[in-house]
Amino acid sequence: VVSAPGNIAVIRGNDSLTYAQLDALSNQVAHWLVNVAGVRKGERVGVCFGRSLMLPTAVLGAVKAGAVYVPMDANYPAERLQFLLQDSAAVAMISETCVIDRVTEQGITLPEGCQVLRLDNAESVAQQSTSAVAVAITPEDRLYMVYTSGSTGLPKGAGVRHSGEVNLLNWYIDALKLTEKDRGLLLSAFGFDLTQKNLFALFASGGALVIPEQEHYDPDYLAAALHRFDISLINGAPSAFYPLVDNEEREGYPYPKLRNAVLGGEPIRLQSLSRWLEKSGAGLMNSYGPTECTDVVAAWFFR
């Protein structure tokens, strides 16, 4: 924000935000949370979006307010959203009108005392200061709480501290040599742990986060986006990446601007990537880690 306020921070289709705009908007959200909703440091705030341009503003606003944000994908069933808000004891929720309307139409009630900020229709936010909020955050404070899939029972919230995320980002940015020239495509859904580092890593290195104009997985669109936006970083599950490189007729193939593909969460079928690797100059990283350990505990560069 200080060194390059006019650089693009977020892109979605033809819309974008500079670092100065993202900073000012997220400061206003933080002021709303503190001054209007009364959110105190360490309290949980649900952040519920799909792949929206408003997503980074909401996340950074919650962080700047000293809150622990709870990533909630807008495509989750209404009952799961209700459970996440109740189980996390969220005191506020940041979302958009279409999501709130869908949830309430299905008869889901928000927890008592949970205030809602419709970020796409919030005059009260526009009235807030664009300056930084005076909240002292320590390394041991919680940053976010990600909920597991619940495959072994009810979903479980795993809290991550600022110190863990900073440690992860220092490694991630250094290992991938991220700079302000990088553009990362937000491939994974917001509710996943790996998505969080891809939000922060681009901002911490001065690059641009590219948010797809889609709510459901579409390999044709994603392949076109790799080419259109000169994507240099992509991080996701191998099964989500294979379709982008299995057809040499796709526009932009083999995506020469793509410097790093970081895959994890399931075994990699190297045979499915071998042809693309022959033609591409990209690096390939295999990474693994549980949510509780701040996303990554082991990684290996194939090349």
Secondary structure by P-SEA (a helix, b strand, c coil): ccccccccccccccccccaaaaaaaaaaaaaaaaccccccccbbbbbbbccccaaaaaaaaaaaaccbbbbbbccccaaaaaaaaaaacccbbbbcaaaaaaaaaaccccccccccccccccccccccccccccccccccccccccccccccccbbbbbbcaaaaaaaaaaaaaaacccccbbbbcccccccaaaaaaacccccccbbbbbbccccccaaaaaaaaaaaccccccccccccccccccccccccccccccbbbbccccccccccaaaaaaccbbbbbbbbccccccccbbbbcc
